[in-house]
């Protein structure tokens, strides 16, 4: 690939390829490798315009293929956190998921669900629809934990789950509509 597309376009291609069943594992790996190299080149070149996207891509690729690309788990979190600090909202979502334990590449010792929830709450204050949805899902998961243990969930959890789902729906996120 000799594409000189902006990293945001490459990120979009990577996301589509990840969902496309017609893309072979080898083709996906080659695309992943190309995007990774482009992101690293932007970081080494100190491209401040593409820095949020570059850090996000390195972190995202690290979450799913950190071993293959030789990215230590702590560096994955550093790249995602840097992208989030530079204003990349998607990085905040993946940081939350990493702290929640969605990605097995991040060891238990590096996880902090409360830190992840704080990140989501900050994103929710900006009315970022995906963060609102994730917070609604977080409270539904908490409720489910109570139910699994045959305990009664605090009423506040129900109100928060509904409120965040409603806010996500009003912000135009279809997942919020489904949760409501």
N, C-alpha and C positions, 0 to 999 in steps of 0.2 A: 504494500500500500504506500502510495506516495501522496496521499491526501494532505492538504494543508488547511483543513477546515478548523474553525475555532473549536476549543475543547467542549463547549456546550453542545455543538453538533455531534461531536464524537461520542459524548455521553449519551445523547439521544439514540444514536446508532447502537451503542452497547446495550442499552436498556431494551430496545426492540429485538435485538439479536438474542438476548437472554430469554425472551418469551416466544421466539419463533422456533417451532419444532422442526422446521425445514433446515435450520442452521445446524450443521454437525458440530460435535465437540471440538474437532480440530479447527474448523472455521471460527468458532467462537473464541478459542484460545488465541488464534492468530490476531483476531480483532482486539481481544483483551490486551495482548502483548503490544500491539501498535498504539492503543490508547494509553497504556501505562507508560510507554516510552515518550509519547507526546507530552504527557502530564509531567514526567520527570524533567524533560527538556525545558518546559515552561518554568518549573521551579528552579532549575539550575540557572536559567537565563534571567531569573528574578523578574519575570513577567508579572507585574503587579495587577494588571487588568485580569489576567486569567488565573491568578493565584487561588481565589476561592474554589474555582472549578478544578484546578490541578490538584489541590489538596484533597478535595472531595473524591476525585477519581482514584487517587492513590489509596485513600482510606477505604473506598468502596471495593476496589479490586482486592485489597488486603483482607477485608472481611470474608470474602468468599474463596480467595486463592492465595492467602498470605504465605503459605508454605511454598507453593510453586514459584512465587515471585520473590521469595526470601525477604518478606517484610515482617519484622517482629511485631507481635501483638501490640506492644506499647506504642510503636510507631504508627500503627493503624489508628489507634485512638488519638494520637497527637495530630495526625493529618486531618482526621474528621473534626477534632476540636478546633484546629486552626481554621478550617473551612467555615465552621459554624461561627467562629469569632469574626471572620471576614464577611459574614452576612449570608452564607449559603444555608438556607433553611433545610434543604434535603439532608445536609450533613447532620443537623440536629436530630432529625428523625432516626437516622442510622445510629447515631450515638446512643439515643434512647434504647433502640433495639439491641445494641451491643451490650449496654449495661443490664438490660432485661434478660439477656442470655439467649437471644434468638440465634446468634452466630456462635457456633461451637469453637471457632478459632480464638475467641477472647476467653482466657481462663477465668474461672470462678473468682480468683483472687483479685482480678482487675475489674470486676463488676460491682456496680453500686446502683441498684434500681432507684433509690431515692434521688441520686444525682441525675439519672435519666429522666425522672419525672419532673425535676426542677427545670431541666432543659426544655421539656415539652411545655411546661407552664409558661416559660418565657416566650416561646414561639406562639403559644395560644394567645398571649396578650397582644401580639401583632395581628391577630385574627387569621393566622396561617391555617387554612382548612384541614390539611393533613394532620397537623398537630392536634387540632380540636378532635378529630376522629380518633387519633391514637390515645388521647386522654380518655375519651368516652370508652374505648375498648379496654383501657387500663382499669377503669372502675368496674366495668363488667367482669373482667377477670378476677378482681378482688371479690366481687359478689359471688362469683362461681366458686372461689376458694372457700368461702364461708359455707356455701350450700354443700360442697363436697365433704366438709367436715361436720355436716348436719348442725351448723350453727346459724344464727340469724345475723344477716349482714346489717351494718348500721344504715339507718334510713338515709343518712347523708350521702352514702355511696350511690344510692339509686338516683337521688336528685342531681348529683354531679355527673353521673353517666348520661342522664337524659339531657342535662343542660349543655354539656359539651357536644353531644350528638346533634342536638337542635342547632347549636351555633355552627357546627360543621355543615349541616344541611343548608342553613341560611347563607353560608359563605359559598355555596355552590358545589360542595363536595358530595358526590353521590353516595359514598359510604355512610355519610351522616344520615342521609335519608333512610337508608336500610336499617341503621341502628335505631332511629326514632320509631 
